Amino acid sequence: MRLTIVLPTFNERDNIEPIVNQLLPLSSSYELEILFIDDDSADGTASAILHQAHRHPCVRLIRRVGRFGLSSAIREGILDATGDVVMVMDSDGQHQPDAVAHAVATLLQGDLDLVIGSRFHDDATIEGLSAKRQRNSSLANAVARFSLPRYRQLSDYMSGFFALRPERALAYVRQVDVSGFKFLYELLALSRGRLRVGEVPLAFQPRISGESKLNLAVVWDLGISILHTLLLRSVPRRALSFGLVGATGIITHLLLFGLGEKLLSFTFEQAQILAVVGAATTNFLINNILTFRAQQLAGFSLIVGLVRFLLVTSLGMVANVGVSSAFYHQVSNQALLAMFAGIAVDFVWKYAASSRFVWNTP
């Protein structure tokens, strides 16, 4: 049987040789393919992989330029894999290679479509997570379980270690939203209970080298992924994120207006201008970090993007007033309905126009 092991990498140079050495013994049981998907790392990760590929023909490298992200790398790796079974795991040494054989055997013997390596299985051990990270991961899994009722028997929806049969899962793999928080969670959400899934326990280890990629943007993505699922994926993920960031602008607007009027003794008009521009600017900066981080602007492009965003915002305000007025006078004299009509048009315009003209994405 041919087994492909997909290992996404980003600045993992010092982990490459140890992980390859740990995986090579599997070649005695399988026709092995070790497939690294590197997001153009700046630390020499690709060179380290090429060095191993020259020594071991089973090692392959896909170097990605101009596109990045863990979910995106996993999807690309699965689509490019040549194995009868595909194993996805981290390249930092936290997943033990001896669990690969257990996962593959469980997949084949149980005639399953997907087997997950669980950090929270009754027989699992966790040495690679702090107590705080364990609590946060347990909370995230509890929320994920609520949003995926057809997979409530599972214990780890955020695992980066899983084996699957490509011919059975490929249709769902192709649909995975690569902006999602975790590839596995997105795959489960898309399949809606149609995959036969099992779990095996993991001995989750500390990293060999390097630092965790967990940050605020990753936590934000988790919330968006779960909300996206609860809304039956009826609203685009980016639109959800854009809308939630926009909601925070209301608080910013009120704070800046109060600052201008009460502390700086501005007139109403001056305080309102400060509040409007300030709220739009913070919305732009937060969206740049969270909603559009795959197209994140920096340097001079950030300044140009801000100017464009302010222009888009101002045009959205004009559309808001025009549509709400027209609705009120020609459709219904219910002020609340007219306001919602204006807000809806304003939101759609801002989201669509800023996506295209600020962050240059469809």
Secondary structure, DSSP 8 states (H G I E B T S, - for coil): -EEEEEEEESS-HHHHHHHHHHHGGGGGTSEEEEEEEE---SSSHHHHHHHHHHH-TTEEEEE-SS---HHHHHHHHHHH--SSEEEE--SSS-S-THHHHHHHHHHHHTT-SEEEEESSSTT-EE-SS-HHHHHHHHHHHHHHHHH-GGGTT-S-TT-S-EEE-HHHHHHHHHH--TTSS-HHHHHHHHHTT-S-EEEEE-EE---SSS-----HHHHHHHHHHHHHHHTTT-S-HHHHHHHHHHHHHHHHHHHHHHIIIIIS---HHHHHHHHHHHHHHHHHHHHHHTTTGGG---THHHHHHHHHHHHHHHHHHHHHHHHHHHHHHHT---HHHHHHHHHHHHHHHHHHHHHHHTS---
